[in-house]
Every structure is written in C-alpha cells, then in structure tokens.
C-alpha cells in the first residue's frame, strides 16, 4: 500500500487501523511517500547489507533549539539493539556514545548502505527546519545540516528512537515526514522514523526483528510489516529461521516483564513508518 498523507492525516499510524478482526498491517505492507520519492520507487537495493550503527546509550545531554530546551538521557536498550544488529548483520560498524559523533560518523556514511541511529531526535512543530537528530556525544544535527550530507550510496536510514516533541500542539503534519524527506533529498532511497516518543525496550525488540527479516532478502516494507506482526502475534518462528543462531525470544528475555507482556499494543509497534522506496 502506497500512502501519501496530507495535513493532520500524517499524524495517524495507518498500520494501527483496525477492521474489527485484525490490524491493517496484518494484511498490507505500508509505504509512505513524499514528493522526493515519487520518482524513485523502483530502484533495487544493494544485495549485501552493510550497516553503520550509532547509539546514545548513557549519560545526559541538554540541547536548546530556538526558545525550547530538550533534556535527553541515554538509552540503555539502544546499545543492546546495536549489538544484536551486529550479530544479525555481520558487516556492521558500531559507534557508541562519544564515538558516535558527526566528525567520525559522516565520513563513514558513504561506505555503508544502511544507517541505523538509535538515539533521540526531536521533530519540532511549526518550525520543522529546527527538527534534529542527537548524536551520541550530544551534538544536534538539524534538517538544514542533513541537506548537506551525501547519502547517494544509502538505501535506508533508520531513526530508531526519534521522538516528536508534539506535546498538545498539532501543526500541518509537515514535520512528521520532514526528516524522511530531507534524507531522500540528500540521496537516501528510504528512511524509517517514528510518529511519537517510543519505548526504549520495545523499540529494541521491533528493530531486532526488522533486521532479522531484512537480512533474509525481503524488501524494506515487508521487513517492517513482518517485524510489526511478530510483536502483535508474539510469533517469532519465521524470524528465528531467518536470523539463524540469533533467537528473538532471547532479546525479549532482556526486557522488563511489563514491556514484554504488552508488545502487541500499537504503542510499541505502530509509530514506525517507512518513508520512500520500500523495495
């Protein structure tokens, strides 16, 4: 399903629509598009995954953007997420905390076809150009900065711990797809981002499932769909077959019981959307 939402429809997680029997994502793979992706929906991804994975796992950083101050704490499960990703996709370069900084990260981007950033981000309503991604050393990188990146070799950018900062204010929804749009303008074929502030542990479970399926040569859209369905149903058998020795249930064992027992709730799996080329 190719979806081009407008206005405040951009705030709605299409995957979580329910027909009384099942969620929409259990029937369809969902591909959000922007103006930047209209002409690039057929380009095939590179056959071998080569991942650059950065994570902000510990410490605290404060960032002031415009008149607003953001306080961020490290994401312990982001480290586990990246470590498990590296076991699933052997050709993975890991950058954690202070090593995950713009100076060390940007030169490596062109050598990888998947960028995975397990860190905070803020999507600023009203002034989407002020939206930013936080690197592990505390450096915020804005949408304006992203425009200058060279991502021509990148098939997918995953922002696995982004938060909207929406509060009670709704805009036109332009800021929701803004980061994905700018990633595509910089050359990336697609991106994955979230519609709201997500749970650290739940995100780890979803992302580990996503890469298990993606490593099995499925499309990006299908990999996200299968990962979301696995959280809904609790059935990880197919993922286990695709990821070999890495068992998804073992990842669950590291999570808090209150998270594990609620992973089927849309709060955990529905905020993540694929923007751009879903192949």
C-alpha positions as CSV (number, residue, x, y, z in Angstrom):
1,X,0.0,0.0,0.0
2,X,1.5,3.3,-1.1
3,X,0.3,6.2,1.1
4,X,0.7,9.9,0.5
5,X,-1.0,11.6,3.5
6,X,-1.7,15.3,3.7
7,X,-2.2,17.6,6.6
8,X,-3.0,16.1,10.0
9,X,-3.5,12.7,8.4
10,X,0.3,12.5,8.7
11,X,-0.1,12.0,12.4
12,X,-2.2,8.8,12.1
13,X,-0.3,5.5,12.2
14,X,-2.0,3.8,9.2
15,X,-0.7,0.4,10.4
16,X,-2.9,0.6,13.5
17,X,-6.3,0.9,11.7
18,X,-8.5,-2.0,12.7
19,X,-11.4,-3.6,10.9
20,X,-12.8,-5.4,13.9
21,X,-10.8,-8.5,13.3
22,X,-7.2,-7.5,12.6
23,X,-4.8,-4.6,12.2
24,X,-4.3,-3.2,8.7
25,X,-0.5,-4.1,8.9
26,X,-1.5,-7.7,9.2
27,X,-2.9,-7.5,5.7
28,X,-0.8,-4.9,3.9
29,X,2.7,-3.6,3.8
30,X,2.7,0.2,4.0
31,X,4.9,2.6,2.1
32,X,4.7,6.3,2.9
33,X,5.9,8.6,0.1
34,X,6.9,12.3,-0.2
35,X,7.5,14.5,-3.2
36,X,11.2,13.4,-3.0
37,X,10.3,9.8,-3.5
38,X,7.8,10.0,-6.3
39,X,10.4,9.3,-9.0
40,X,12.4,6.7,-7.1
41,X,10.1,3.8,-6.2
42,X,11.7,1.1,-8.4
43,X,15.4,1.3,-7.6
44,X,16.5,-2.0,-6.2
45,X,18.6,-2.0,-3.0
46,X,22.2,-3.3,-2.9
47,X,22.2,-7.1,-2.3
48,X,24.6,-7.1,0.7
49,X,23.7,-5.2,3.8
50,X,26.5,-3.0,5.2
51,X,25.3,-1.1,8.3
52,X,26.7,1.9,10.1
53,X,25.0,1.8,13.6
54,X,25.3,4.6,16.1
55,X,23.8,4.6,19.6
56,X,23.4,7.0,22.5
57,X,23.4,4.6,25.5
58,X,24.5,6.5,28.6
59,X,24.9,10.0,30.1
60,X,22.7,13.1,29.7
61,X,22.7,15.9,27.1
62,X,20.7,19.2,27.0
63,X,20.0,20.9,23.8
64,X,18.5,24.3,23.2
65,X,16.8,24.9,19.9
66,X,15.1,28.2,19.3
67,X,13.3,29.0,22.5
68,X,12.9,25.4,23.6
69,X,15.2,23.3,25.7
70,X,15.4,19.5,25.3
71,X,16.9,17.2,28.0
72,X,17.9,13.7,26.9
73,X,19.1,10.7,28.8
74,X,21.0,7.7,27.4
75,X,19.1,4.7,26.0
76,X,20.4,1.5,27.6
77,X,18.5,-0.7,25.3
78,X,19.9,1.1,22.3
79,X,23.3,-0.5,23.0
80,X,21.7,-3.9,23.1
81,X,19.8,-3.1,19.9
82,X,23.0,-2.2,18.1
83,X,25.0,-5.2,19.4
84,X,22.2,-7.6,18.4
85,X,22.0,-5.9,15.0
86,X,25.8,-6.6,14.5
87,X,25.2,-10.2,15.3
88,X,22.4,-10.4,12.8
89,X,24.2,-8.4,10.1
90,X,27.9,-9.3,10.3
91,X,29.1,-6.3,8.2
92,X,28.1,-3.7,10.8
93,X,30.2,-0.9,12.1
94,X,29.3,0.2,15.7
95,X,29.7,3.7,17.1
96,X,28.6,4.2,20.7
97,X,28.2,7.4,22.8
98,X,31.2,9.8,22.3
99,X,32.4,7.7,19.3
100,X,29.0,8.4,17.7
101,X,29.8,12.0,16.7
102,X,29.4,13.9,13.4
103,X,33.2,14.0,12.8
104,X,33.6,10.3,12.9
105,X,30.2,9.3,11.6
106,X,29.8,11.4,8.4
107,X,33.0,10.2,6.6
108,X,31.8,6.6,7.1
109,X,28.3,7.1,5.7
110,X,29.3,6.7,2.0
111,X,30.8,3.3,2.8
112,X,27.6,1.8,4.1
113,X,24.1,1.3,2.5
114,X,22.2,1.3,5.8
115,X,22.5,4.0,8.5
116,X,20.9,3.0,11.8
117,X,20.8,5.7,14.5
118,X,19.5,4.5,17.9
119,X,19.3,7.9,19.5
120,X,17.0,10.7,20.4
121,X,15.6,13.2,17.9
122,X,13.0,16.0,18.1
123,X,10.6,16.9,15.4
124,X,9.6,20.5,16.1
125,X,6.0,21.5,15.3
126,X,5.7,24.8,13.5
127,X,9.3,25.1,12.6
128,X,10.2,21.7,11.1
129,X,13.6,23.0,9.9
130,X,14.6,23.1,13.5
131,X,14.0,19.4,13.9
132,X,17.2,17.5,14.7
133,X,18.9,14.2,15.5
134,X,21.1,13.9,18.6
135,X,24.4,12.3,18.1
136,X,25.9,10.2,21.0
137,X,28.3,13.0,22.0
138,X,25.4,15.5,22.5
139,X,25.7,17.2,19.1
140,X,22.3,18.1,17.5
141,X,22.2,17.8,13.7
142,X,19.3,19.7,12.2
143,X,17.4,19.2,9.0
144,X,19.4,22.0,7.5
145,X,22.6,20.1,8.2
146,X,21.2,16.9,6.7
147,X,20.6,18.6,3.4
148,X,24.4,18.8,3.0
149,X,25.0,15.1,3.7
150,X,25.9,12.9,0.8
151,X,23.7,9.8,1.1
152,X,23.7,8.7,-2.6
153,X,25.0,5.2,-1.6
154,X,22.5,4.7,1.2
155,X,19.4,2.5,0.7
156,X,17.9,3.1,4.2
157,X,18.3,5.5,7.1
158,X,16.7,4.2,10.3
159,X,16.0,6.6,13.2
160,X,15.0,4.1,15.8
161,X,14.5,6.3,18.8
162,X,13.1,9.5,17.4
163,X,10.5,11.5,19.4
164,X,8.1,14.0,18.0
165,X,8.0,16.6,20.8
166,X,4.5,17.3,19.7
167,X,3.0,17.8,23.1
168,X,-0.5,19.1,22.7
169,X,0.2,21.1,19.6
170,X,-0.7,19.8,16.2
171,X,0.6,21.5,13.1
172,X,0.1,20.6,9.5
173,X,1.9,17.3,9.9
174,X,4.8,18.5,7.6
175,X,7.3,17.9,10.4
176,X,6.4,14.2,10.6
177,X,7.7,13.4,7.1
178,X,10.3,16.2,7.2
179,X,13.3,14.2,8.3
180,X,12.5,11.4,5.8
181,X,12.1,14.0,3.1
182,X,15.4,15.6,3.8
183,X,17.2,12.2,4.0
184,X,15.9,11.5,0.5
185,X,16.9,14.9,-0.8
186,X,20.4,14.1,0.5
187,X,20.3,10.9,-1.6
188,X,19.0,8.1,0.6
189,X,16.4,5.9,-1.0
190,X,14.2,5.5,2.1
191,X,14.0,6.1,5.9
192,X,12.2,4.8,8.9
193,X,11.2,7.2,11.7
194,X,8.6,7.3,14.4
195,X,5.4,9.3,14.9
196,X,5.8,9.7,18.7
197,X,8.2,9.2,21.6
198,X,8.8,5.5,21.6
199,X,9.7,3.0,24.4
200,X,13.4,2.1,24.5
201,X,12.9,-1.6,25.2
202,X,10.0,-2.1,22.8
203,X,12.0,-0.4,20.0
204,X,14.8,-2.8,20.6
205,X,12.5,-5.8,20.1
206,X,11.0,-4.3,16.9
207,X,14.3,-3.3,15.3
208,X,16.0,-6.6,16.0
209,X,13.0,-8.4,14.4
210,X,13.2,-5.9,11.4
211,X,16.8,-6.7,10.7
212,X,16.2,-10.4,11.0
213,X,13.7,-10.2,8.2
214,X,15.7,-7.7,6.1
215,X,18.7,-9.9,6.3
216,X,16.5,-12.7,4.8
217,X,16.4,-10.7,1.5
218,X,12.9,-9.3,2.0
219,X,12.0,-5.7,1.0
220,X,12.2,-2.9,3.5
221,X,8.4,-2.5,3.6
222,X,7.9,-6.3,4.1
223,X,10.6,-6.5,6.7
224,X,8.9,-3.7,8.7
225,X,5.5,-5.3,8.3
226,X,6.7,-8.7,9.5
227,X,8.5,-7.2,12.5
228,X,5.3,-5.4,13.5
229,X,3.2,-8.5,13.0
230,X,5.7,-10.5,15.1
231,X,5.1,-8.1,18.0
232,X,1.3,-8.3,17.5
233,X,1.1,-12.1,17.5
234,X,4.1,-13.0,19.6
235,X,5.1,-15.5,16.9
236,X,8.8,-15.2,16.2
237,X,9.3,-18.6,14.5
238,X,9.8,-17.2,11.0
239,X,12.2,-14.6,12.3
240,X,14.2,-17.2,14.1
241,X,14.6,-19.2,10.9
242,X,15.8,-16.1,9.0
243,X,18.3,-14.9,11.5
244,X,20.0,-18.3,12.2
245,X,21.5,-18.5,15.6
246,X,20.0,-15.3,17.0
247,X,16.8,-16.1,18.7
248,X,14.3,-13.2,19.0
249,X,12.8,-14.6,22.2
250,X,16.3,-14.2,23.8
251,X,16.0,-10.5,23.1
252,X,12.7,-10.4,24.8
253,X,14.2,-12.0,27.9
254,X,16.3,-8.9,28.4
255,X,13.2,-6.6,28.6
256,X,11.1,-5.7,31.6
257,X,8.1,-8.0,32.0
258,X,5.6,-5.1,31.8
259,X,7.1,-4.3,28.3
260,X,7.2,-8.0,27.1
261,X,3.6,-8.6,28.1
262,X,2.4,-5.5,26.1
263,X,4.5,-5.6,22.9
264,X,1.3,-6.4,21.0
265,X,-0.1,-2.9,21.9
266,X,0.0,-0.4,19.0
267,X,2.0,2.0,21.2
268,X,5.1,-0.3,20.7
269,X,4.9,-1.3,17.1
270,X,2.7,1.2,15.1
271,X,4.6,4.5,15.3
272,X,7.4,3.4,13.0
273,X,6.7,4.3,9.4
274,X,8.7,3.7,6.2
275,X,9.2,6.7,4.0
276,X,10.4,6.5,0.4
277,X,11.4,3.5,-1.7
278,X,10.0,0.3,0.0
279,X,12.0,-2.2,-2.0
